């Protein structure tokens, strides 16, 4: 490629290359060059440093002033991930008053060596070019050599012209920084954020970009420079995800993760159900032969294993290699016995597709002795449990080896991998921190492991630069948080404390580190591609002990009851209220609580200790970046392993990692970075066209999504960053009834971005609009960074509905809700109907057309919409009965549940819920109705009579309880924010008194 084309590819559309010629630095031997190593200076050949000398000009936005700059470009020196032929701007000299450029004959003997590869053979007559930036410049003069004499003359002519142009200007000629356009080419921070060796913090990239930008509104743009950086980085990550990750081959890593609070016990049972979900190991209960774990333990002289160390264990974070066991063999270094067969036996064992590639196991309460709390111990208990794990793998144990382990008092994390995958793991680091007694001791806290996984075919040792793969960073945390029901806030605080204090030593030197601070960069557990917590979180259930046991004891409705109990789970509450584990993912729990079991006589029918409320204390959660895909397939507890008061919990994951070379990744990132870097330095202002500027959503209905598009087209010469901002500082960027698929964006010159605007009226908004103005009008403000604001007017007409209203309001309607013109048209309170017409129409239809299996499935969505429309308009229903359409009954039943669930207040007023739940007889239950509004009583009697009728059908005979389970949540809506929730069992009992 000729010099002009090389430079043209590098610069932006706002600049123009006037002339570019081949050049090189004066020939010299260079012992520091990484091109030649291991040779003496005398043996080194002449090192050619290929350069390009170019004159680049920039015409300011008004087209009146032209400024020039001399660029000296150089090929990147050879390095592992260099892009062949890539050049960078080594020097940039503005052509100003003090600037000078001159040519002369080179001194000394001529250079008879051949030109560098890629450089055309040049005549032996060469000239030296000396560039002097001027006395006021901090840069030193630069000397080059070139054989392109005609081209050099053009360089000198252009420099002379541009210097004369500059000399004729005055300070009054410009209201901008004249050479700001040069800054992107010579900026110190030339490394794109995506090329950092440290992954971005998961907590940050999970937040929507617009929530991280500066506060702004129409006419008050905020900090555009900082906003550009954030929007640009998000745009680049999106491009990488869509154009690189999505199109690349994926490598899957199957991981089985387990957590087990062993309550200070040593292994005495088969662990195969936990470690591989199969029972094939020789440790099954009831076998005659002696347990090999017990045989191993006899060798360990357990009475002498606890020895006083020189230093007590504290909660200080540890991430040194000495604090963990990192091995490439199945047994720990220095252990007294081996717990896996040798690798030579693996040839006789066939891998099964279901065998996990990696086992990550977390143990808590490994050692409950006082000595273990105060002093460090040997690895006896770790060895015992590792031996039990490999024994649990059965004949497949020969396929695996222990990769790393980390213990802090009672907490141990162990990672076991398939032997053949060992080359794919690297940079294994560990850390631990205590949060126990005095906030430091290791009886509570966490241990963690961080590692890199590089998928094949790039995991080959000594692979060339072009075959070095882009690794994925995986982090695993084993934690044990504060116990007891009332310690909810302490557990939340422990999570945040561990998130802050758990760190890994990166080995990267820290910049300007304080004398007392770490000398290397410390990595957060969230600076990873995927983070897994395998933990005894100790979160409990807020439901009463009696409710929990009653709900779990029902075998027929156990799945429904577990779903109900999850609503009272403290971890679910903490995540819902954003108090802990924000943005983490947990597969819905379907297994029984894993705590607390007892071997004594004081247990319930399921084996739970009567002194402790059952709870899901043992959990597995994850959070991942778009760089990897994490899919969880199982989540279970293992009731057959009964040695502890906890049951072990396991989860299977498949982690998909893009198989791309590091060279390919860097090439792509640097290419897109080149197109958008330095936007904030350009004096050319961004120009966009927004269309349309007026959008009408027409008719808007409750829970019906209506979409429109708006386009942002870049008609300027520079990339444009934009965001939606509020009209005023106190307002939101868009109204509550509107959702945008993106609140920020970046668009390149000549390109266009389509933004989807979705209008959606939820229950909360509908309840307001039903009793207010139905005309919706708003103005959206699109702010272009360093540019102007653009405005889009949006409007829509809301159509009232009988859903998301109150019973008291519905009975005052003079006719169908769609015909209501004003609130003044409502009937007086004393002249309202006995019960909402819409509800009675549904109940009457279902009474006359009921079929078996009502409420067993959702109704057809299209038919549901038609039924709802008939209720709002007063029109006839679109179907006559189930004989004409078998799906009709299901659709009507679905609409009834939707109607009840959307009511502003449930049929039973919340103030009466505790009293209802306390009733112990039918007579008492009927007395409660005396405290309810008359219209609510009428609705209650109608609904319960209908449910009693349905309960007599063949499909529900002997199974009325399922109707109770379905209708209790909508008739008694739960207050999930209450610290003492009303008994769910009591509310079910109340409904049962009426329907039999």
N, C-alpha and C positions, 0 to 999 in steps of 0.2 A: 504494500500500500504506500502510495507516495505521501510525502510529508503534509501536503495540503489536506488530503483526505483524513489523515490521522488526527490532525488538529481539529478539523471540522467535526469529527465524531465526538470530540471531547467537549467542545464549547456549547453553549446554549443558543437558542434561536435569537436571543436578544443581542448577540455579538456576531461580528463578521471577521473572517480570516482574510487579511489583506495579502499576505505573502508568508510562505513557510518554506524553509530550506533544510537540507540535511547538514548536520554539523557533528562535531565530537569534541570531547575534552582533549587537551594536549596529552599525547601518549606518555604514560609513565608506568612503572611497575608498581603494583599495589598489593603488598603482602596482607592487607586487611580484607581484600575482596573475598567474598564467600564463593566466588566462581572457581578459585584455585586454592586448595588447602593441602597441607602436608608437604609442601615443597619449600626449599630455601629460596630466599629472595633472589639469589643469583640465577636460580633455575627458572624463575617465573617468566612467562612470556609477556610481551607487551599487552596490557589490558586496554582494549578499546571501549570507550564509554560513548555509546551512540546518543546523540542529542538531536533535537529539532529546535531551530530558531524560528520564531514566528512573530509577526506583528498582528495584533488583534485590536479591532476598534469597536466602540460602543456608541450608538446614537441615542441620546436621551429621549425621554418620552415625548417631548414636544417636537422632536426632529430638528432642532436648531443647533445643538452643540454636539460635537463628536470628540470623544476622548480615546486615546490609544494606549496600548501597553505592549511591551516586549515580553513574550513568554519564552522561557527556556524549558523545554520538555525533555524528560529522560525516561528511558526504559526502566521499569522496576528491576532492582537487582534480583538475581535468582534466589528464590526461597521456596519453601515447600508448597505453598498454596498460590504461587504467582500465576497470573493469567498470561499466557504467552503473548508477547507483543504489546502488552498494555503499557501505556505511558502515563506519567503524572507530571503535573506542573512543578518543576523544581524551583524556578524563580519567576517572579512577575514584577517587572519594572515599569511603573507609570511613566509615560513620556510627558514630562513636565519641564519647567524652566531649567533646572540644574542637570537634567538628563543628558548624557552624551554617549555616542557610539562611534567607534573608529575601527579601521582595519589597517593591518600592517603585515610585513613579511615575517614569517616565523623564524626564530633564532635557532641555531644548532643544526645538526644533521637531519636530513629528511627521514621520514618514516617509510621504510620499505616493506613493512609488514602488510599482509592482506587486510582488506577491510573486514569489519565484523559481519557475521551472517545477517542477511537481509538488507545490507547496505550495498548499493550499486557500486561497481568499480569506479573510482574517481581519478581524475587526472592528478599527477604528482604535484602540480602547482597548487599550493594551498595558501590561504591567508588566515591570519589570526584576527579574530574579532574581539574587541574589548568593550564591554558594556559597563559604563559608570553611572550608577543611579543618582549621583549628586551628593553634595556635602550634607544636605539636610536629611538624607536617607540613612537609616540604621544598617542598610545592607552593604556588603563589600562588593567591589567590582568583580566581574566574571569574565574569564577569557575562554574563547572557543576557537576551534579551527574548522574551516570549511573549504571545499574545493569548488563549490557552486558560486563562481564569481558573478555571473549575471544575476543570480538570485540575491546575492549579497548586496548588489547595487540597488535592487528594488527595496530591500530592507532599509538601506540607508535613506533612500528617497522618501519612503513612507514615514520613517521616524522624523525626518526634517519637516515634512508637511504637518504632521500631527503636533510637533513642538511649536511650530509657528501658529497653528490654530489655537493652542492653549495660551500662548503668549498674548494673543489678541483678546482674550476673555478678561472680564472683571468679576469681582465677587458679586456684583449685582445681577450677573447673568443667570445665576442658578439659585434655586431654593432647595437644593438637595445636596447630598454628599457626592461630589463628582466621580470618585473612583470606588464607590461602594460596590459596584458590580464585580470588582476584582476579588473581593473578600472570599467568596465561595471557593475560588480556585486555590487559595493559599491558606485557608483556615487551618488552625492547628488541629482541631478536632475533625479529622478527615475520616475517621473510622465510623461507618454506619452503625447505629445501635444494634442492628441485627447480627453484626459480626462479632459482638462481644462474646468471649468464651463463657460468660456467666448468663444463664437463662434469666429472663425477666421475672420479677416477683409475681407469683400467681394471683396474689390478692389485688395487685394493680391491674393486670391485664383482664381480670374478670369484671372489673368495674367498667360500665359504659364510658366511652371516651368523653362524652359531653359532660359527665359528672366530674371529670378531672381538670376541666378547663377553668380559666379564670372567670370571675363573675362579670357578666356583660349584659347589656340590654341595648335597645335601639338608641343610637347616638352616643352610647358609652361602651366602646368595644372591649375594654379590659386590656390584658397583656397579650397582644397579638403575636409577639415573637415567641413567647413560651407556648402559646396555643398552637402555632404552626408546627413546632417541634413534636408535640404530642399527636396532632392529627396526622402529620407526615409519617411518624413511626407506625401508627395504627394502619395507615394506608399501605405501607410497605409490608406489614405482617399479613394483611389481607391478600395482597398480591402473591406473596409466597405461598399462602395456604391454598389459594385457588389455582395458581398456575404452576406450582412446583410440587407441593405435597399431594394435592388431589390427583395429579396425573402420574405420580411415581408408583413404582411397585411397593408393596407393603410387606414388612417382615413381622410375623406374629411371635410374641413372647407370652406363653401361658404361665400364669403365676397363681399358685395356691397360697393364700394368706390365712394364717390362723392366730388366734389369741386365746390364752388359757391362764386363768388365775389358779395356780396349783395349791394354794393355801399351805405352803411350806412342806408339802408332801414330796416324796421321791416317787419315781414312776413305778407302778405296780400293775399296770394293765396294758393291754394291747392298744396302741395309738393309731392303728391303720385307718380306722374310720375317720379320724381327724386329718391325718397327713395325706391320705390318698383316697378316702371314701370307699375303701374296700377292706374286707376282713380276710386277709390271707397270711398275716404274719404269724410266727410261732408263739406269740404272746397272748393268744386268746384265752379268756378265762375258762377254767375248768380243764385245761390240758394237764396231763400227768407229769410231763417232764418239768424240770426245774426252770423257773423263769431266768433267762440269761441276764436280764438286768439285775436280778438279785444276786446272781453269781458274780457279776462285775462289782456290785456294791460291797460284797464281802471282802474284796481285795483292797478296798479304799480306806479301811479303818476310819470310819466316819467320825469316831469320837475324837480323833486328832486332827480333823480337817480345818478347824477354826483356829487360826493363829494370829497373834497380834502383829499388826504391821507398824511401820515406823510412823505413819501419818494416818489420822482418822479420815474417814470418807466424808466429804462435804458435798455441797451441791454445785461446786465449780464445774463449769462446762469443760469437757475433755474431748479433744479431737485428734489426739496424737496416736501414732501407730502402736505405741507401747501400751495404750489403755485398752486395746482390743485384741482379739485373736483373729488374725488373717492367715488363712492356710490354703494350700492347694491340694491337700490330701484330706481324706475323710475324717481324720482325728485331729484334735487340737494339739498344738505344739506342747510337748511336755506332759501330756495326759498319760495315765497309768495303763490304759488299755485302748485298743482300737475298736471302733463301733461301726465299721463298714468293711465289706470284703475288698480285696485288691482290685485294681482296674483290669487286671488280666482276665478276671472272671467275667467281665462284661460282655465279651464276645459271644457267650452262650445265651445271653438274655436279649430278647427282642423287645424293642420299644413299642409301646402302645400309644396311639394318637391321644388318648386321654391322660397319659402321664404328663404332669406339669413340668415345664422347663425349669421352674424355680419354685422353691418353697421358702416362704418368709414366715417365721414363727415367733410370736412374742409371748413370753412368760412373765407373769407377775407373782409376787409373794413367793419367789423361789426359795427364800430363806427367811424365816420369821424370828430367828434367834436374836437376842439382844446384842450378842457379839457381832453378828453380821451388820447390824444397824450402825455400830460404832467403828468397826474395823473392817478392812478389806480381807477377803478370804481367798482360798485356792479355787480352782475351777472344778471342784469335785461334783457339785450339783449340775453345773453346765455339762460336764462330761456324761453324767448319768442320763440327763434328758436328751442329749444328742444321740446317745446310744439307743435310747428308746425310740427316737424318731427314725433312725436308720433301720431298727428292727421292725418298725411299723411299715416301712417300705417293702418289707418282704424280699422276694428274689430280685426286685427292681433296685434294691439298694446299691448294687454294683454299678448302676448307671450314674450314680450321684456322688458328689463330694461337697464337703462344707466349704463355703467361700469365705465367710466372715462371721464373727459373733461379737457382741458387745454387752457387758453386764454392768449394772450398777446396783449393788446390794441385791434386792429381790427381783429386779427387772433384768430380763435377758432377751435379746433379739438374736436370732440365728438365721442365716441365709444359706440354703443348700441349693446347688444347681446341678444340672446334668454335666457330666465330665466333658463331653464334647463341646459344650458351649463356653467353657472357661476362657478361651481366647477373646470372646466377645465382651468380657467385662473388664473394666479398668478404672483407675483412679478411685479406689475404694476408700472411703473416709468414714469415721465413726465419731459420735459425740454422745454425751450424757449430761444430765443436769437433775438436781434434786429439788423437790418442792415440799418435802415432808416437814417434820418437826422443826420449828423455828424458820420455816420457809426454805430450808436448805438440805436437811437430811435426806438420805436416799431411800427411805421407806416409801416415799411417793416421788414421782418425777417421770423421767423418760430416758430412753436410750434410742439412738437413731443411727441409720446407715445411709450413706449417699454413694452412688456409683454411676458409672457411665456404661451404657449398653450400645455397642456398635454392631448392627446386624450384618450378617454375611451378605455379599461377598467381600465386605470391606474389613473384616476382622482378622485377615491374614497377617501374621507377624511380618515386619519389615516390608510392608507393601509400599509401593511407590507413592509419590504425592498424588498422582492422578487416581489412585485406588484407595486413598484414605477416606473412610466414610464419615458422614456426619453422625455423631453419637446422640443418643437421647439420655437425659439425666433422670434417674429414678431415685426417690428418697422414701425411706420407710421409718416410721416413728412408732415405738412401743411405749405406751404411757400408762400410768396408774394415778388417777386423780383422787381427790378427797372423798371420803365415804360419808354415809348417813343421809337420810332424806332431806334434812334441813340445810345441807351444805350446797345447795344449788348454785348460789352466787360464788361460793368458793371454787367450785368446779369450773365455772366460767372464767374466773380470775386465773386459775391454774392453767387453763388452755392458753390464755393470752401471755402468761408468764413464760410458759414453755416455748411458745411461738417466738418470743423475743430472745430468750436466752440460749435456745438450742442453736448452735452454730458449728460450721465446719471450717477448718483451715484450708484455704484454697491453694496456698503456696505462692500466690501472686503477690509481689511486693506492694505494700500499701503506699499511696502517695501522701507525702507530708504527714505521716502518722505522728501522733504525739509521743513524747518520750515514754509515757506510761502506758500507751496503747499498743495494740498488736502491730507487729511489723509486717504482717501479711493481711490481705483482704479476707475478712470473715464472711462466710456464706450463710445466708438464712436458709432454713428448711424449705421456705417457699420459693427460693431461687432454683427452681427445678422444672422439668417438663411434666412430671407426674409425682404426686405426693400421696402416700398411703398412711393412714393411722390405724394401727391394729392394737386395740386398747381396752383396758378395764376403766371405762370412764366413770363408772359408779353413778351415772344418772339414774334416777328412780322414777316411779310412777306417782302422779299426784292424786290418782283415784284412791278411794279408801281400800284398806286391806280386804275387807269383806267383798267389795265389788270385784276386785282383781281376782280373788280365788273363785268366786261364783262364775264369773265370765270365762275363766280358763277351764273350769270343770265341765262345761258344756261341750261334749264332743261333736254334736250335730251342727252347732253354730260356732265352732271354734275359729274358723277362718274369719267370719264376720266380727266376732268378739275381739280377736287380735287386732283387726283393723280399727275397731273402736278404741281399744286400749292405747294404740299408738298415738292417738290424739292427746292422751294424758302423759305421754313420755316427756320427761324433762329435757332430753336432748332435742327432741322435735320442737319443743317450746323454745329452747335457746336458739335453734336455727331459724325458727319462724320469726322470732323477735330480734334476730341479728345480734345476739349476745355472745355467741360462740359458733365456731365452725361455719361461718358464713361462706356461701358458695360451694361447700362440700356436698358430695353426693353419697347417699346411702340407699342401697336397694331396699324396697319395702320389706319389712320383717314379716315372715310367715311362720317362724318357729316359736316354740314356747320360750318364756323368759329363761335365761341361763343362770339365774341366781334367785334365792339361795336355797340349796338343797341340804338335807340333813340325813345322816345315817341312823339317828335316834328314833325314838317312838313319837316325839312331838312333831309329827308331819301331817300334811293334808293328803288327800287321795292321790295327788300328783307327785308327792315326795318333797314338797317345799316345806322348809322350816316354818313352824307356826309363829316363831318369834321375829321373823323378818319377812316383810312384804316381798313377793316375787318382783323381779325387775329385769329389764334387758340392760345389764351393766356392761356386758362385753360386746364391743361394737367394732366394725370395720368400715371406714369411710375413705373417700378419695377425692382428689381434685386434680384436674389436668389442664394443660395448655393445648391450644390447637395444633401444636407441633406433634402430638401423639393422639391416638384414639384409644380410649380405655372402655372396654365393654365387660360388664360383670354378668356372669351367667348363673351363679349360685350364691346362696347365703343361708347357712344352716347352723344349728347347734347339734351336738352329738351326745345324746342321752345315755348311750351305752358306756361312756367313760365316766365312772362314778367316784373316782378316788378323791375328788375335791368337792367343796361346797359350791363350786361353779362348774358349769358344763363348758367344754371348749367350743369355740365358734370358728367356722371357716368360711371362706369366700373364694370363688374362682374368678380370675380375670384373664382377659386376653388384651394385651397391649400391642397395638399396631404402630410400627415405626416406619416412616418413609425410608426406602433404600435409595439413598442418593449420596454421591461422593461429596466430600467437603469442597472440592474444587468446583463442582457444578453448582453447589449452593452459594459459594462466595461469588462466583461469576454472575449468577442471577441477581444477587443482592446488590453487588456493585453496579450492575447495569441500571437497575431501577433507582438506586441512590443517586447516580449521576444525573438522572432526569429531574430530580426534585430537590437536590441539596442546594443550599444557599438561597432559597426563595426569599428568606427574610432580609437578605442583603441587597436585593435588586431595587433600583429606583423606579423601574418600570412597574406601574401599578396594575394589579390584576383586573381583568375585565371579563364579566360573565353576562350571559343573557338567561334570564329566568322565564320559563313559559310553562303553562299559562300563568298569568298574574291574577286570575280570578277562577275559583273552582266552586261549583255547586254540587253538593252531594244529593240534592233532591230530597226524597223521602228517607228518613232514618227511623228504624224500628228497634225495639228492645232485643238485644243480643243477635242482631243481624249485621254482619260485617259488610261495609260498603267501601270500596277502594277507588282512589283516583291517583294519577301520577303527575308529578311536576318535574321538569327537566332543568338542570343547571348546566349550561354550555359555556365552555371557556372560549371566548372570542379574542383573547389577548395573546401576548407573547410569552407569558411566564406562567408556571403552575399556580393554581389558585386553591387555597385552603378556605373552606367555608364552614359555617355552623349556624344552627337556628338559635336565636336569642329571643328573650322576652321583650315585650313592648316597654315594660317598666321594670325597675330593679326588684320590685316586690312580686312580680308576676312570674308565671311559668312560661317556658318557650312555646308550649302548645296547650290547648285546652284539654280538660280531662276526657272529653269524648273523642279525641283524636290521637292516633298512634302513628309514628313515623318509623320506617324500617331503618333509617339512619338519621342521626341528629348532627352528624359532622361528615365531612368528606374532603377529598382532594381531587381536582380534575386537571388534567394536562392540557396544554394548548391544542385547540382543534378537537378536543374530545367532549363528551357529554355524559352526564350522570343522571339516571332516572331514579327518582325517590318516590316510594309508594306511601301514600297517605291513606290510612285506614280509619274510618269512623266506626265507633263501636260504643253502644250504650249499655253499660252493665247495670246491675240491680241498683247500686247506689245512685247513679246518675238518673236512672229511670224514675226512682222514687221522688227525686226533686223535680224532674221535668213534667211528670204526670200532674203535679199540682202547681206548675208555674208556666212561664212562657215557653212556647214550643219552637219559636224561631231561634236558630243558632247561627250566630255570626261572629267571626273572629278574623284577625289579621296575623299572618305568620311573617316573621322577620328573618331573612337570610342575610347574615353578615359575612362578607368576604374579608379575610384577614388582610390588613393593610389596604383595604379598599372600601367600597361603599356598601350601604345596606340596600337590600331589595325586599319588596313587599308582595305578599300573596294573600288576597282576600278569599276567605272560605266561608261557605254558608250551607245550611241544610234545614229541613223542616222535620221536626220530630213528630211522630204519630203516637198519641197516647195509647197506653195499654192497661189492661186490668192486672197485669203482673207487676211485681215490685211496688205494691201499694199496701194500704192497711184495710182490714176488714171494715172498720168504722167508716172509711171513706167510700169504699165500694158500695155499701148499702145505701148511700145517699145519692148515687148516680140516678138521674132521671131516665136513662136509657143506656144504650151501648156507649162505652167509654170513648170511642172514636168520634161520637157525635157531640161530645162536650166541647163547647166553645170557650167557656169561661168558668172560673171557680164560683162565680156568683150564680151559675145555673144549678148548683147542687141543691138537693132537697134539704129542708131543715132537719136537724138531728132527730126530732120526734116524729118525723114522717117517713123515715127511711124504711126500706124493706126488711124483712126478718133475717135474711141471709143473702150474701152476694149471689146475684143471678148466675154469674159465670160459674161459680163453684157448684151450684145446684144443677146446672145444665150438664156438667161433667159427671156428677154423681148419678144423676138420673139416667144418663146414657149408659153408664157402666152397669147400673143395676139391671137395665133392660137388655143389655147385650154382652154380659160378662161371659168369659170363657175360662177354661182351665189355664193356669199358668200366668194369670195377671201379675204384673210387677216382677216377673222373672227375668225380663230383658228390656233393653231400651227400645223405644219405638222408632219407626222409620222417620228420619229427619224431615223429609219433605212433607210427609203426612202430618207430623207434629206441627210444622209451621202453618199448614192449612187449618188445622183445628184451632190453633191460637188466633189466627186471623178471624175465624168465625166468632170466637168469643169476643174479640175486640169490636167487631163490626155489627154483631147481632145477626149475621147471616146464618143460613142453615148449615149444618155440618156437612162436610164433603162426602161422607159415607153414610150408608143406611144401617150397617151392622156387620158382624163378622162373617155372615154367610156370603156377603159380596166381597169382602176383603179380610182375610184371616189376620192381617197385621193391624187392623183397626183397633181392636181392644188393647193391644200393647201400646199403641200410639196414644190412645185416650188415657190409659193408666200413667204413661210417662208425663203427659201434660198435667195431670192432677198433681203428681209429685213436684213438678217444676213450679206449679202455681203456689203450693203450700210453702215450698222452700224459699220462694222469692218474697213472701210477705215481709213487710217492714218489721213487724213483730210476730212471733209465732202465735198459733191459736191459743195456747195456754200462756198468759202473760208471764214474763220472766220472774216477777215478784212472787208468783205462786209456786214456782218450781220446787223450792225446798219443802213446802208444805205437801205438795203432791207426792214427792218422793218418800215422805214419811208415813203415808197412809198404809194401814195394815189390813183394811177390809174394804169391801165394795160399798158398804154404807158410809164409811168415812170418806171414801173417794167422791161419792155423790154430794156430800156436804161441801166439798171444796168448790163445786160449781156455783154455789151461792155467792162466792166472792168474785165471780167473773162477770164481765159485761154481758148483757143479754144476747147481743149478736154473736159473741164468741161462744156462748153456751149453745146457741142454735147450730152453729157450725160444728161444734164438737159432737153434739148428739147426732147430726146428720152423718158425719164422717164415721163415727164409731158404729152406728147402725149399719152403714154400708160395709164396714170391715167385718162386722159380725156376720153379715150375709155372705161375704166372700169366704169367710172361714168355714162355712158349712159345705162349701164345694168339695168335691172329691180330691182335688189337687192339694187342698190345704187341711183336710181332715187329719187330726193328730199332729198338725204342724203349724198351728196358728202362731206359734212363737216366731216364725219367720216373718209374718206380717207385722208383729210387734217390733221386730228388729228393724224393718224397713221404715216404719212410720214414726217411731219414737224420735229420731233425730230431727224430723221436719216439724213435728208437733211441739217438741220441747227442744228448741235450739240451744246447743251447748254454749256456755260462756267460757271459751278456752283461756281467757286471760285471768280467770278467777283462781287464786291460790288454793281454794278449797272447793272443788267442783261439786255440783249437785250429783247425788248418786245416780248413775246410769241404770243400775238395777232397779232402784226405787221408781224411776220414771217409767221403766218398762212395766213394772208391776201395776202402776196406776192405769196405764192404757189397757192392760190385760183385764182389769176389773170390769171394763166396759165392753170388751169384744169377746170375752169368754175364753 
